[in-house]
Amino acid sequence: MDENEFLAQRFEEHRAHLRAVAYRMLGSLSEADDAVQEAWLRLNRSDTSGVGNLGGWLTTVVGRVCLDMLRTRTARGEESLDVRVPDPVIGGGADGIDPEHQALLADSVGLALLVVLQTLAPAERLAFVLHDMFAVPFEEIGPVVGRTPAAARQLASRARRRVRGTATPDTDLARQREVVDAFMAASRGGDFEALVAVLDPDVVLRADTGAGFPGLAATARGAREVAGRAFMFRRFAHLARPALVNGAMGIVTVADGGPVSVMGLTIAGGKIVAIDILADPERLRGLGLGLGPDVEVAEERAGRG
């Protein structure tokens, strides 16, 4: 094995971890792949003979790449959309969630949390993700954001205060499935009050419809308003099915073998506290989601298989 092959092998050992870092930073699977590829290119151009911890070195490189990408988004005004739901990760494989998805979702990073992360300034997001999610020391984060370690610590602290308001989701998939079943039954049966009953009084709904349905992308708050919004689309309820979305029970609506929408649900205290819907046709096509086995996985992991 020559030196290049050895370097490539070592990089592959860290690829899943690096993609998980980039996904949390960017909320985009394709951009996460781009960031990981850029890290590989930078590794090839660098002398790492004195690097004792290649994984740590690569993590900070990916962080720096993602920071640049986030700042470019901000400069272009790409973060000014009213609603942008991050790319969902639908658990794959009839035998369970595959290792790549396990790495992406190791900390049960739901869509609702990713939405909150999108509201952070790029440097705050990097400091929080690298330190709180991946235990990177502030001494290593500071140079990436051009701050002292103490200043990087303050960035993470500010981000932490924003994230702290995100509900802690229930972890019991069987209980989640009961709530999802009740939600779907109420939608299919046209039972408005039953739909309200399964929603937290302060539930928030975020719908990202992209350019496919101009004017429909919106945020709704409160059980009755969210239930009313859900009722507008109850004619599609018979096409909905449960699936694992970002490691939790969610709902996909499928027509002609492909997804029409992916709904991430945050369930806490037996109630739905957040609904994040991606219904942008172009983005859904780009994700290449295959949904058949995932529904089986949802059934099995929820104890219904």
VMD Tcl script that draws the C-alpha trace (Angstrom):
set ca {
  {0.00 0.00 0.00}
  {1.50 3.35 -1.04}
  {1.27 6.58 0.94}
  {-1.79 7.92 -0.93}
  {-3.70 4.69 -0.41}
  {-2.81 4.71 3.27}
  {-3.98 8.32 3.61}
  {-7.24 7.52 1.80}
  {-7.83 4.56 4.09}
  {-7.31 6.68 7.19}
  {-9.66 9.34 5.82}
  {-12.38 6.77 5.16}
  {-12.19 5.74 8.81}
  {-13.35 9.25 9.72}
  {-15.77 9.94 6.84}
  {-19.01 9.04 8.68}
  {-18.03 11.20 11.66}
  {-17.08 14.13 9.42}
  {-20.37 13.89 7.53}
  {-22.24 13.94 10.84}
  {-20.40 17.12 11.85}
  {-21.14 18.78 8.51}
  {-24.82 17.73 8.57}
  {-25.35 19.38 11.94}
  {-23.58 22.49 10.74}
  {-25.32 22.79 7.39}
  {-28.63 20.90 7.62}
  {-28.04 19.74 4.06}
  {-26.93 16.25 3.07}
  {-25.51 17.28 -0.29}
  {-23.62 20.22 1.20}
  {-22.34 17.96 3.97}
  {-20.91 15.66 1.30}
  {-19.32 18.68 -0.41}
  {-17.73 19.76 2.88}
  {-16.32 16.29 3.49}
  {-14.91 16.17 -0.05}
  {-13.25 19.55 0.49}
  {-11.70 18.22 3.70}
  {-10.24 15.33 1.70}
  {-8.77 17.75 -0.84}
  {-7.22 19.85 1.92}
  {-5.80 16.74 3.53}
  {-4.12 15.83 0.25}
  {-2.58 19.29 0.02}
  {-1.33 19.36 3.62}
  {1.66 17.97 5.43}
  {0.11 16.05 8.32}
  {3.27 14.25 9.41}
  {3.22 16.16 12.68}
  {-0.51 15.64 13.33}
  {-1.02 13.27 16.25}
  {-4.82 13.21 16.13}
  {-5.94 13.03 12.51}
  {-9.62 12.74 13.46}
  {-9.46 15.94 15.49}
  {-7.54 17.73 12.73}
  {-10.12 16.69 10.12}
  {-13.00 17.70 12.39}
  {-11.68 21.24 12.68}
  {-11.02 21.35 8.93}
  {-14.63 20.34 8.21}
  {-15.78 22.90 10.76}
  {-13.80 25.63 8.99}
  {-15.20 24.58 5.59}
  {-18.76 24.60 6.94}
  {-18.22 27.98 8.57}
  {-17.17 29.41 5.20}
  {-20.24 27.86 3.55}
  {-22.57 29.32 6.19}
  {-21.02 32.75 5.83}
  {-21.45 32.54 2.06}
  {-25.12 31.69 2.56}
  {-25.54 34.72 4.80}
  {-23.76 37.01 2.33}
  {-26.01 35.81 -0.48}
  {-29.16 36.16 1.61}
  {-29.89 32.45 1.34}
  {-30.79 32.24 5.03}
  {-33.52 34.85 4.71}
  {-36.22 32.40 3.64}
  {-39.27 32.50 5.89}
  {-39.09 28.74 6.46}
  {-36.35 26.30 5.56}
  {-36.64 22.81 6.94}
  {-33.29 20.94 6.93}
  {-32.87 17.78 4.88}
  {-34.51 14.88 6.71}
  {-32.72 11.61 7.30}
  {-35.01 8.63 6.89}
  {-33.59 5.49 8.53}
  {-32.81 2.89 5.91}
  {-32.53 -0.83 5.49}
  {-34.79 -3.71 6.42}
  {-32.37 -4.72 9.18}
  {-32.45 -1.32 10.88}
  {-30.76 2.03 10.52}
  {-27.53 1.60 8.59}
  {-24.17 2.67 10.08}
  {-24.00 5.86 8.02}
  {-27.37 7.02 9.35}
  {-26.43 5.93 12.85}
  {-23.46 8.29 12.69}
  {-25.61 11.12 11.39}
  {-28.16 10.67 14.16}
  {-25.96 9.55 17.04}
  {-27.26 12.39 19.22}
  {-30.89 12.11 18.04}
  {-30.58 15.41 16.23}
  {-34.17 16.02 15.21}
  {-35.36 18.44 12.56}
  {-36.67 20.83 15.22}
  {-33.20 21.16 16.74}
  {-31.63 21.67 13.33}
  {-34.17 24.43 12.63}
  {-33.08 26.19 15.82}
  {-29.41 25.77 14.87}
  {-30.16 27.54 11.58}
  {-31.16 30.66 13.53}
  {-27.69 30.93 15.09}
  {-24.92 33.09 13.70}
  {-22.38 30.94 11.82}
  {-19.67 31.25 14.50}
  {-22.16 30.45 17.28}
  {-23.36 27.41 15.40}
  {-19.85 26.13 14.88}
  {-18.84 26.65 18.52}
  {-21.97 24.88 19.77}
  {-21.84 21.97 17.32}
  {-18.14 21.27 17.71}
  {-18.04 21.64 21.50}
  {-21.44 20.49 22.75}
  {-22.06 17.76 20.19}
  {-18.53 16.56 19.43}
  {-16.51 17.58 22.52}
  {-13.94 19.62 20.60}
  {-12.01 21.81 23.08}
  {-12.44 25.58 22.86}
  {-8.67 25.84 22.45}
  {-9.14 24.20 19.03}
  {-12.40 26.01 18.18}
  {-11.01 29.50 18.85}
  {-8.59 29.56 15.89}
  {-11.31 28.29 13.53}
  {-13.60 31.26 14.31}
  {-10.73 33.71 14.75}
  {-11.41 34.20 18.47}
  {-9.71 33.41 21.75}
  {-10.79 30.21 23.51}
  {-12.69 32.33 26.05}
  {-14.56 34.13 23.28}
  {-15.35 30.80 21.60}
  {-16.76 29.61 24.93}
  {-19.06 32.65 25.00}
  {-20.25 31.88 21.47}
  {-21.22 28.37 22.54}
  {-22.89 29.71 25.67}
  {-25.08 32.10 23.67}
  {-26.01 29.28 21.30}
  {-26.79 27.00 24.23}
  {-29.30 29.49 25.62}
  {-31.14 29.49 22.28}
  {-31.13 25.72 22.02}
  {-32.25 25.28 25.62}
  {-35.79 26.27 24.64}
  {-36.08 23.23 22.35}
  {-38.27 20.54 23.87}
  {-36.57 17.31 24.95}
  {-38.30 14.63 22.88}
  {-39.67 11.36 24.23}
  {-37.32 8.50 23.38}
  {-39.78 5.57 23.52}
  {-40.54 4.76 19.88}
  {-43.58 2.67 20.80}
  {-45.08 5.63 22.66}
  {-44.19 7.92 19.79}
  {-45.94 5.53 17.42}
  {-49.13 5.70 19.50}
  {-49.14 9.48 19.19}
  {-48.47 9.30 15.44}
  {-51.29 6.75 15.00}
  {-53.68 9.05 16.86}
  {-52.63 12.00 14.72}
  {-53.11 10.05 11.49}
  {-56.45 8.59 12.59}
  {-57.78 12.04 13.47}
  {-56.59 13.42 10.11}
  {-58.10 10.58 8.11}
  {-61.35 10.66 10.08}
  {-61.76 14.41 9.86}
  {-61.95 14.67 13.66}
  {-60.75 18.18 14.42}
  {-61.03 17.95 18.22}
  {-59.16 14.64 18.29}
  {-56.41 16.27 16.24}
  {-56.22 19.19 18.68}
  {-56.04 16.74 21.59}
  {-52.83 15.12 20.32}
  {-51.11 18.49 19.88}
  {-49.33 20.45 22.59}
  {-51.11 23.78 23.23}
  {-47.97 25.62 22.08}
  {-47.16 23.37 19.13}
  {-45.30 24.97 16.22}
  {-45.62 23.88 12.61}
  {-43.04 24.83 9.98}
  {-43.69 23.97 6.35}
  {-41.04 24.31 3.65}
  {-42.70 24.00 0.24}
  {-39.97 25.62 -1.82}
  {-40.81 27.06 -5.22}
  {-43.31 24.28 -5.96}
  {-46.11 25.85 -3.93}
  {-45.43 29.58 -3.66}
  {-47.22 31.24 -0.78}
  {-47.81 28.06 1.20}
  {-44.52 28.00 3.11}
  {-45.37 29.27 6.57}
  {-45.17 28.88 10.29}
  {-48.21 28.19 12.44}
  {-48.42 28.16 16.24}
  {-50.96 26.83 18.70}
  {-52.95 23.60 18.67}
  {-56.07 24.90 16.97}
  {-54.23 26.86 14.29}
  {-51.94 23.93 13.53}
  {-54.88 21.52 13.46}
  {-56.65 23.83 11.05}
  {-53.61 23.91 8.81}
  {-53.41 20.10 8.89}
  {-57.08 19.87 7.96}
  {-56.41 21.79 4.75}
  {-54.49 18.73 3.50}
  {-56.59 15.94 4.98}
  {-57.51 14.72 1.48}
  {-53.92 13.42 1.29}
  {-54.11 11.67 4.67}
  {-54.75 8.25 3.10}
  {-51.35 8.52 1.38}
  {-49.48 9.10 4.64}
  {-47.52 6.42 6.45}
  {-45.26 6.32 9.51}
  {-41.49 6.27 9.09}
  {-38.36 6.97 11.09}
  {-37.40 10.58 10.43}
  {-34.14 11.70 12.05}
  {-34.30 8.81 14.48}
  {-37.86 9.53 15.68}
  {-41.31 8.60 14.47}
  {-42.48 10.82 11.65}
  {-44.80 10.68 8.67}
  {-44.15 10.54 4.94}
  {-46.77 11.10 2.28}
  {-46.11 8.95 -0.76}
  {-47.60 9.02 -4.25}
  {-46.44 7.12 -7.34}
  {-43.63 5.50 -5.35}
  {-42.02 8.77 -4.26}
  {-42.37 11.19 -1.35}
  {-44.72 14.15 -1.60}
  {-43.76 15.35 1.85}
  {-41.68 14.30 4.84}
  {-42.94 15.30 8.27}
  {-40.61 15.31 11.26}
  {-42.43 15.21 14.58}
  {-41.09 16.20 17.97}
  {-43.11 14.40 20.64}
  {-42.67 15.34 24.29}
  {-44.87 14.38 27.19}
  {-47.08 12.35 24.88}
  {-47.95 15.40 22.76}
  {-46.68 16.73 19.45}
  {-44.74 19.90 20.23}
  {-43.24 20.56 16.80}
  {-44.02 19.57 13.21}
  {-41.43 20.23 10.51}
  {-42.55 19.50 6.97}
  {-40.41 19.34 3.86}
  {-42.66 19.44 0.79}
  {-40.31 21.04 -1.72}
  {-40.57 18.73 -4.77}
  {-37.12 19.62 -6.09}
  {-35.36 18.99 -2.77}
  {-37.27 15.76 -2.17}
  {-36.22 14.46 -5.59}
  {-32.64 15.41 -4.85}
  {-32.63 13.40 -1.63}
  {-33.38 10.18 -3.52}
  {-35.46 8.80 -0.68}
  {-36.47 5.16 -0.87}
  {-39.30 4.63 1.57}
  {-40.46 1.03 1.40}
  {-38.01 -0.60 3.87}
  {-38.09 2.41 6.17}
  {-41.74 1.92 6.95}
  {-40.94 -1.68 7.91}
  {-38.18 -0.38 10.17}
  {-40.61 2.05 11.76}
  {-43.01 -0.80 12.41}
  {-40.34 -3.04 13.90}
  {-38.67 -0.43 16.11}
  {-42.03 0.77 17.40}
  {-42.92 -2.77 18.40}
  {-45.58 -3.16 15.74}
  {-43.77 -5.50 13.34}
}
mol new
graphics top color blue
foreach p $ca { graphics top sphere $p radius 0.5 }
foreach p [lrange $ca 0 end-1] q [lrange $ca 1 end] { graphics top cylinder $p $q radius 0.2 }
display resetview
